[in-house]
Amino acid sequence: MAINFDTALGIEPKVLAFREKRSEILAANLANADTPNFKARDLDFKSVLQQTVGSGVAIERTQTGHISPQQQVFGANLMYRNPNQVSLDGNTVESHVEQARYAENAVQYQASLHFIGDEFAGLMSAIKG
């Protein structure tokens, strides 16, 4: 009997890829903290989960005058962040907020790696008996 890794690992590989992309976006925010008019962005994990589970509703433009749907990465909405304190140069990056979100994402990335490792350990145990 062949092992299907897609079913064995579940949603975790997609979560891991999402966390990796979110790290890139948060790092770009931090790198542009002093760039005038740079707008901080982030990904919405809830939209990825809805798409993966299948409860998300697809948005479609049927007329040229319609507002286009939000840009998506891995099915997640790439959104702009509203700053707590507005800067004079139009930059919305708040370094302390970005650092906290980056650290939180890093912990969640490590947790996803741990979950995948546990799944592989379970598969190895089943194979070895």
N, CA, C and O atoms as a DFTB+ gen file, in Angstrom:
516 C
 N C O
     1  1       0.845      -1.179       0.000
     2  2       0.000       0.000       0.000
     3  2       0.889       1.241       0.000
     4  3       1.782       1.358       0.839
     5  1       0.660       2.156      -0.916
     6  2       1.461       3.378      -1.046
     7  2       0.997       4.428      -0.037
     8  3      -0.181       4.510       0.311
     9  1       1.950       5.217       0.412
    10  2       1.642       6.302       1.348
    11  2       1.390       7.561       0.544
    12  3       2.210       7.955      -0.285
    13  1       0.261       8.186       0.789
    14  2      -0.078       9.454       0.147
    15  2       0.262      10.565       1.136
    16  3      -0.440      10.741       2.132
    17  1       1.335      11.319       0.870
    18  2       1.777      12.348       1.800
    19  2       0.785      13.499       1.903
    20  3       0.711      14.154       2.943
    21  1       0.021      13.756       0.844
    22  2      -0.967      14.827       0.905
    23  2      -2.016      14.545       1.974
    24  3      -2.417      15.443       2.713
    25  1      -2.459      13.284       2.050
    26  2      -3.448      12.939       3.078
    27  2      -2.786      12.733       4.425
    28  3      -3.369      13.063       5.458
    29  1      -1.585      12.197       4.430
    30  2      -0.904      11.913       5.693
    31  2      -0.514      13.186       6.436
    32  3      -0.603      13.239       7.662
    33  1      -0.085      14.204       5.709
    34  2       0.384      15.435       6.353
    35  2      -0.711      16.468       6.526
    36  3      -0.542      17.419       7.291
    37  1      -1.815      16.309       5.845
    38  2      -2.937      17.221       6.008
    39  2      -2.634      18.630       5.510
    40  3      -2.044      18.814       4.445
    41  1      -3.040      19.605       6.286
    42  2      -2.939      21.013       5.904
    43  2      -1.570      21.621       6.234
    44  3      -1.252      22.710       5.756
    45  1      -0.768      20.942       7.033
    46  2       0.482      21.519       7.537
    47  2       1.465      21.996       6.465
    48  3       2.053      23.060       6.656
    49  1       1.686      21.290       5.354
    50  2       2.597      21.834       4.334
    51  2       2.136      23.176       3.768
    52  3       2.958      24.048       3.484
    53  1       0.816      23.343       3.603
    54  2       0.281      24.618       3.119
    55  2       0.462      25.709       4.166
    56  3       0.780      26.850       3.832
    57  1       0.260      25.358       5.429
    58  2       0.455      26.320       6.519
    59  2       1.914      26.746       6.566
    60  3       2.213      27.925       6.758
    61  1       2.809      25.808       6.394
    62  2       4.246      26.098       6.410
    63  2       4.618      27.053       5.272
    64  3       5.369      28.004       5.486
    65  1       4.107      26.813       4.084
    66  2       4.378      27.692       2.946
    67  2       3.796      29.086       3.182
    68  3       4.414      30.089       2.828
    69  1       2.604      29.142       3.782
    70  2       1.989      30.428       4.116
    71  2       2.844      31.193       5.117
    72  3       3.079      32.389       4.943
    73  1       3.311      30.516       6.162
    74  2       4.152      31.167       7.183
    75  2       5.450      31.688       6.575
    76  3       5.942      32.748       6.960
    77  1       5.999      30.937       5.626
    78  2       7.232      31.368       4.960
    79  2       6.985      32.652       4.162
    80  3       7.772      33.596       4.243
    81  1       5.902      32.686       3.399
    82  2       5.587      33.880       2.603
    83  2       5.282      35.057       3.507
    84  3       5.671      36.184       3.202
    85  1       4.590      34.817       4.623
    86  2       4.277      35.904       5.551
    87  2       5.563      36.467       6.150
    88  3       5.668      37.675       6.363
    89  1       6.544      35.601       6.424
    90  2       7.833      36.072       6.930
    91  2       8.489      37.019       5.932
    92  3       9.058      38.037       6.325
    93  1       8.414      36.693       4.651
    94  2       8.981      37.558       3.621
    95  2       8.306      38.926       3.609
    96  3       8.979      39.951       3.497
    97  1       6.991      38.944       3.723
    98  2       6.249      40.204       3.692
    99  2       6.552      41.041       4.923
   100  3       6.756      42.250       4.813
   101  1       6.585      40.409       6.107
   102  2       6.896      41.133       7.332
   103  2       8.331      41.656       7.322
   104  3       8.597      42.754       7.811
   105  1       9.259      40.866       6.762
   106  2      10.647      41.316       6.650
   107  2      10.745      42.513       5.702
   108  3      11.519      43.437       5.949
   109  1       9.964      42.500       4.621
   110  2       9.949      43.639       3.701
   111  2       9.411      44.883       4.394
   112  3       9.892      45.991       4.155
   113  1       8.413      44.699       5.252
   114  2       7.902      45.827       6.027
   115  2       9.000      46.416       6.904
   116  3       9.185      47.633       6.944
   117  1       9.726      45.555       7.604
   118  2      10.804      46.024       8.478
   119  2      11.920      46.694       7.678
   120  3      12.481      47.698       8.116
   121  1      12.240      46.148       6.520
   122  2      13.304      46.718       5.695
   123  2      12.934      48.100       5.171
   124  3      13.814      48.917       4.901
   125  1      11.655      48.363       5.027
   126  2      11.194      49.644       4.495
   127  2      10.621      50.562       5.566
   128  3       9.809      51.437       5.266
   129  1      11.037      50.369       6.805
   130  2      10.514      51.167       7.909
   131  2      10.806      52.656       7.746
   132  3      10.061      53.487       8.267
   133  1      11.874      53.009       7.036
   134  2      12.238      54.414       6.845
   135  2      11.957      54.930       5.439
   136  3      12.379      56.032       5.090
   137  1      11.246      54.144       4.627
   138  2      10.930      54.550       3.264
   139  2       9.659      55.390       3.261
   140  3       8.601      54.918       3.679
   141  1       9.757      56.632       2.793
   142  2       8.553      57.480       2.765
   143  2       7.446      56.851       1.928
   144  3       7.703      56.267       0.875
   145  1       6.233      56.976       2.402
   146  2       5.011      56.496       1.741
   147  2       4.934      54.983       1.564
   148  3       4.079      54.505       0.819
   149  1       5.808      54.207       2.232
   150  2       5.699      52.755       2.172
   151  2       4.530      52.325       3.053
   152  3       4.375      52.808       4.175
   153  1       3.721      51.426       2.542
   154  2       2.545      50.937       3.270
   155  2       2.807      49.519       3.759
   156  3       3.103      48.629       2.963
   157  1       2.698      49.312       5.055
   158  2       2.901      47.984       5.649
   159  2       1.799      47.049       5.176
   160  3       0.636      47.438       5.068
   161  1       2.192      45.795       4.893
   162  2       1.238      44.797       4.414
   163  2       1.333      43.554       5.275
   164  3       2.316      43.351       5.988
   165  1       0.320      42.738       5.203
   166  2       0.294      41.486       5.941
   167  2      -0.677      40.542       5.259
   168  3      -1.503      40.960       4.448
   169  1      -0.569      39.263       5.596
   170  2      -1.460      38.242       5.049
   171  2      -2.473      37.830       6.097
   172  3      -2.188      37.843       7.294
   173  1      -3.648      37.466       5.637
   174  2      -4.732      37.039       6.515
   175  2      -4.831      35.517       6.500
   176  3      -5.262      34.927       5.510
   177  1      -4.428      34.880       7.606
   178  2      -4.447      33.423       7.689
   179  2      -5.864      32.870       7.597
   180  3      -6.076      31.779       7.068
   181  1      -6.814      33.607       8.100
   182  2      -8.209      33.156       8.081
   183  2      -8.689      32.895       6.650
   184  3      -9.431      31.945       6.400
   185  1      -8.258      33.745       5.716
   186  2      -8.682      33.554       4.327
   187  2      -8.048      32.300       3.719
   188  3      -8.666      31.645       2.880
   189  1      -6.819      31.959       4.132
   190  2      -6.180      30.725       3.659
   191  2      -6.936      29.519       4.189
   192  3      -7.207      28.571       3.452
   193  1      -7.272      29.560       5.459
   194  2      -7.996      28.459       6.077
   195  2      -9.358      28.268       5.419
   196  3      -9.765      27.135       5.162
   197  1     -10.065      29.358       5.144
   198  2     -11.369      29.260       4.499
   199  2     -11.250      28.659       3.106
   200  3     -12.083      27.847       2.705
   201  1     -10.220      29.054       2.370
   202  2     -10.035      28.521       1.021
   203  2      -9.708      27.034       1.073
   204  3     -10.219      26.254       0.270
   205  1      -8.850      26.640       2.022
   206  2      -8.431      25.255       2.134
   207  2      -9.591      24.365       2.562
   208  3      -9.767      23.267       2.035
   209  1     -10.370      24.839       3.510
   210  2     -11.507      24.065       3.994
   211  2     -12.637      24.081       2.975
   212  3     -13.429      23.142       2.902
   213  1     -12.709      25.151       2.188
   214  2     -13.721      25.213       1.145
   215  2     -14.926      26.051       1.489
   216  3     -15.915      26.026       0.756
   217  1     -14.878      26.794       2.581
   218  2     -16.031      27.606       2.941
   219  2     -15.912      29.039       2.439
   220  3     -16.801      29.856       2.679
   221  1     -14.819      29.348       1.743
   222  2     -14.627      30.700       1.236
   223  2     -15.496      30.955       0.015
   224  3     -15.824      30.024      -0.721
   225  1     -15.865      32.198      -0.202
   226  2     -16.677      32.584      -1.339
   227  2     -15.767      33.267      -2.354
   228  3     -15.034      34.194      -2.008
   229  1     -15.811      32.818      -3.589
   230  2     -14.984      33.411      -4.627
   231  2     -15.580      34.744      -5.073
   232  3     -16.790      34.866      -5.260
   233  1     -14.710      35.740      -5.241
   234  2     -15.139      37.053      -5.713
   235  2     -14.757      37.160      -7.185
   236  3     -13.641      36.817      -7.575
   237  1     -15.683      37.632      -7.983
   238  2     -15.451      37.691      -9.413
   239  2     -15.869      39.058      -9.947
   240  3     -16.897      39.601      -9.542
   241  1     -15.067      39.615     -10.861
   242  2     -15.415      40.874     -11.526
   243  2     -16.200      40.542     -12.781
   244  3     -15.688      39.864     -13.671
   245  1     -17.423      41.007     -12.863
   246  2     -18.234      40.752     -14.047
   247  2     -18.363      41.991     -14.922
   248  3     -18.741      41.883     -16.089
   249  1     -18.060      43.148     -14.386
   250  2     -18.103      44.408     -15.123
   251  2     -16.804      45.170     -14.895
   252  3     -16.194      45.047     -13.832
   253  1     -16.376      45.951     -15.876
   254  2     -15.114      46.683     -15.741
   255  2     -15.183      47.745     -14.646
   256  3     -14.142      48.128     -14.111
   257  1     -16.346      48.221     -14.301
   258  2     -16.494      49.244     -13.267
   259  2     -16.469      48.696     -11.850
   260  3     -16.416      49.462     -10.887
   261  1     -16.506      47.382     -11.716
   262  2     -16.498      46.782     -10.381
   263  2     -15.135      46.937      -9.716
   264  3     -14.108      47.023     -10.389
   265  1     -15.141      46.971      -8.416
   266  2     -13.892      47.004      -7.662
   267  2     -13.267      45.625      -7.748
   268  3     -13.947      44.614      -7.569
   269  1     -11.967      45.583      -8.022
   270  2     -11.297      44.284      -8.148
   271  2     -11.110      43.653      -6.773
   272  3     -10.955      44.361      -5.778
   273  1     -11.124      42.319      -6.716
   274  2     -10.891      41.644      -5.434
   275  2      -9.476      41.924      -4.931
   276  3      -8.596      42.322      -5.695
   277  1      -9.278      41.708      -3.636
   278  2      -7.969      41.946      -3.035
   279  2      -6.935      41.015      -3.651
   280  3      -7.248      39.900      -4.071
   281  1      -5.692      41.496      -3.697
   282  2      -4.601      40.667      -4.190
   283  2      -4.433      39.489      -3.247
   284  3      -4.522      39.644      -2.029
   285  1      -4.189      38.304      -3.811
   286  2      -4.075      37.124      -2.977
   287  2      -2.733      36.441      -3.158
   288  3      -2.185      36.396      -4.260
   289  1      -2.211      35.910      -2.061
   290  2      -0.989      35.124      -2.039
   291  2      -1.329      33.842      -1.310
   292  3      -1.749      33.890      -0.154
   293  1      -1.158      32.694      -1.953
   294  2      -1.550      31.394      -1.391
   295  2      -3.024      31.383      -1.004
   296  3      -3.419      30.652      -0.096
   297  1      -3.826      32.172      -1.671
   298  2      -5.237      32.250      -1.327
   299  2      -5.521      33.177      -0.170
   300  3      -6.676      33.341       0.221
   301  1      -4.473      33.797       0.395
   302  2      -4.655      34.725       1.514
   303  2      -4.738      36.147       0.979
   304  3      -4.056      36.503       0.019
   305  1      -5.573      36.944       1.604
   306  2      -5.689      38.332       1.210
   307  2      -4.470      39.107       1.678
   308  3      -4.139      39.095       2.864
   309  1      -3.800      39.784       0.747
   310  2      -2.667      40.637       1.070
   311  2      -3.237      42.016       1.360
   312  3      -3.668      42.728       0.454
   313  1      -3.232      42.378       2.627
   314  2      -3.918      43.585       3.061
   315  2      -2.925      44.624       3.567
   316  3      -1.801      44.302       3.950
   317  1      -3.372      45.886       3.558
   318  2      -2.591      46.963       4.146
   319  2      -2.925      47.055       5.626
   320  3      -4.054      46.791       6.040
   321  1      -1.937      47.429       6.408
   322  2      -2.144      47.563       7.846
   323  2      -2.374      49.022       8.198
   324  3      -1.668      49.900       7.701
   325  1      -3.358      49.287       9.053
   326  2      -3.597      50.634       9.557
   327  2      -2.674      50.883      10.741
   328  3      -2.659      50.097      11.689
   329  1      -1.900      51.971      10.697
   330  2      -0.968      52.231      11.796
   331  2      -1.688      52.743      13.043
   332  3      -2.760      53.343      12.961
   333  1      -1.077      52.492      14.192
   334  2      -1.614      53.027      15.446
   335  2      -1.327      54.521      15.554
   336  3      -2.110      55.285      16.119
   337  1      -0.182      54.915      14.999
   338  2       0.204      56.319      15.015
   339  2       0.682      56.688      13.617
   340  3       1.617      56.079      13.098
   341  1       0.047      57.680      13.010
   342  2       0.359      58.077      11.646
   343  2       1.679      58.847      11.624
   344  3       1.926      59.698      12.478
   345  1       2.532      58.536      10.627
   346  2       3.792      59.270      10.485
   347  2       3.617      60.398       9.473
   348  3       2.720      60.356       8.631
   349  1       4.471      61.393       9.563
   350  2       4.372      62.548       8.675
   351  2       4.754      62.227       7.234
   352  3       4.280      62.881       6.305
   353  1       5.613      61.217       7.045
   354  2       6.064      60.892       5.690
   355  2       5.157      59.884       4.975
   356  3       5.463      59.483       3.852
   357  1       4.061      59.471       5.591
   358  2       3.115      58.562       4.961
   359  2       3.450      57.088       5.113
   360  3       2.726      56.238       4.595
   361  1       4.534      56.767       5.816
   362  2       4.931      55.377       6.032
   363  2       4.055      54.794       7.137
   364  3       3.857      55.425       8.175
   365  1       3.532      53.592       6.913
   366  2       2.657      52.974       7.915
   367  2       3.344      51.855       8.691
   368  3       2.692      51.149       9.460
   369  1       4.660      51.683       8.498
   370  2       5.394      50.634       9.205
   371  2       5.704      51.103      10.619
   372  3       6.289      52.168      10.816
   373  1       5.312      50.306      11.593
   374  2       5.667      50.546      12.990
   375  2       6.581      49.395      13.394
   376  3       6.134      48.258      13.547
   377  1       7.858      49.701      13.564
   378  2       8.875      48.662      13.761
   379  2       8.538      47.710      14.895
   380  3       8.690      46.497      14.748
   381  1       8.084      48.242      16.024
   382  2       7.791      47.366      17.167
   383  2       6.637      46.410      16.865
   384  3       6.653      45.267      17.321
   385  1       5.651      46.853      16.115
   386  2       4.524      45.994      15.739
   387  2       5.003      44.920      14.757
   388  3       4.651      43.748      14.891
   389  1       5.805      45.327      13.772
   390  2       6.315      44.388      12.779
   391  2       7.216      43.340      13.421
   392  3       7.146      42.161      13.074
   393  1       8.064      43.766      14.357
   394  2       8.953      42.819      15.038
   395  2       8.149      41.806      15.844
   396  3       8.477      40.620      15.858
   397  1       7.109      42.266      16.505
   398  2       6.269      41.358      17.291
   399  2       5.557      40.360      16.376
   400  3       5.486      39.172      16.690
   401  1       5.037      40.832      15.264
   402  2       4.337      39.935      14.338
   403  2       5.308      38.964      13.672
   404  3       4.970      37.806      13.425
   405  1       6.513      39.445      13.383
   406  2       7.530      38.572      12.791
   407  2       7.906      37.463      13.773
   408  3       8.026      36.302      13.382
   409  1       8.093      37.820      15.051
   410  2       8.429      36.825      16.079
   411  2       7.287      35.830      16.265
   412  3       7.524      34.628      16.394
   413  1       6.058      36.324      16.280
   414  2       4.899      35.445      16.410
   415  2       4.824      34.471      15.238
   416  3       4.557      33.284      15.424
   417  1       5.060      34.977      14.037
   418  2       5.034      34.130      12.847
   419  2       6.151      33.089      12.896
   420  3       5.952      31.951      12.470
   421  1       7.325      33.465      13.412
   422  2       8.449      32.528      13.523
   423  2       8.105      31.382      14.478
   424  3       8.444      30.228      14.213
   425  1       7.440      31.696      15.574
   426  2       7.025      30.659      16.530
   427  2       6.004      29.732      15.875
   428  3       6.067      28.516      16.053
   429  1       5.069      30.295      15.124
   430  2       4.059      29.483      14.449
   431  2       4.688      28.631      13.349
   432  3       4.246      27.507      13.110
   433  1       5.707      29.150      12.682
   434  2       6.448      28.385      11.674
   435  2       7.129      27.186      12.328
   436  3       7.065      26.070      11.812
   437  1       7.783      27.422      13.470
   438  2       8.439      26.329      14.202
   439  2       7.421      25.280      14.657
   440  3       7.700      24.082      14.611
   441  1       6.255      25.725      15.091
   442  2       5.206      24.788      15.506
   443  2       4.756      23.925      14.321
   444  3       4.541      22.722      14.470
   445  1       4.617      24.544      13.153
   446  2       4.227      23.788      11.961
   447  2       5.288      22.758      11.601
   448  3       4.958      21.632      11.229
   449  1       6.566      23.138      11.709
   450  2       7.641      22.174      11.461
   451  2       7.574      21.015      12.453
   452  3       7.785      19.859      12.087
   453  1       7.282      21.336      13.702
   454  2       7.170      20.295      14.733
   455  2       6.013      19.348      14.415
   456  3       6.159      18.132      14.541
   457  1       4.863      19.893      14.003
   458  2       3.709      19.061      13.662
   459  2       4.031      18.133      12.494
   460  3       3.669      16.957      12.514
   461  1       4.713      18.662      11.477
   462  2       5.088      17.832      10.329
   463  2       6.067      16.745      10.760
   464  3       5.965      15.604      10.311
   465  1       7.022      17.096      11.635
   466  2       7.964      16.099      12.155
   467  2       7.258      14.996      12.908
   468  3       7.622      13.826      12.788
   469  1       6.243      15.361      13.691
   470  2       5.458      14.354      14.413
   471  2       4.710      13.427      13.451
   472  3       4.609      12.222      13.683
   473  1       4.187      14.012      12.368
   474  2       3.481      13.189      11.378
   475  2       4.434      12.184      10.729
   476  3       4.085      11.017      10.550
   477  1       5.648      12.647      10.375
   478  2       6.636      11.740       9.789
   479  2       7.063      10.670      10.792
   480  3       7.273       9.518      10.412
   481  1       7.193      11.033      12.059
   482  2       7.549      10.054      13.082
   483  2       6.451       8.995      13.199
   484  3       6.742       7.809      13.354
   485  1       5.193       9.426      13.124
   486  2       4.090       8.481      13.157
   487  2       4.091       7.555      11.955
   488  3       3.818       6.362      12.084
   489  1       4.399       8.107      10.777
   490  2       4.479       7.285       9.568
   491  2       5.619       6.276       9.674
   492  3       5.462       5.117       9.292
   493  1       6.772       6.717      10.193
   494  2       7.912       5.817      10.362
   495  2       7.579       4.698      11.344
   496  3       7.961       3.545      11.144
   497  1       6.869       5.051      12.398
   498  2       6.479       4.049      13.389
   499  2       5.529       3.023      12.762
   500  3       5.615       1.827      13.040
   501  1       4.628       3.513      11.916
   502  2       3.692       2.587      11.255
   503  2       4.410       1.686      10.269
   504  3       4.056       0.516      10.126
   505  1       5.421       2.218       9.583
   506  2       6.165       1.427       8.610
   507  2       7.013       0.365       9.309
   508  3       7.039      -0.795       8.898
   509  1       7.705       0.780      10.373
   510  2       8.615      -0.136      11.079
   511  2       7.853      -1.152      11.934
   512  3       8.320      -2.267      12.165
   513  1       6.689      -0.747      12.391
   514  2       5.871      -1.665      13.184
   515  2       6.167      -1.669      14.640
   516  3       5.535      -2.406      15.396
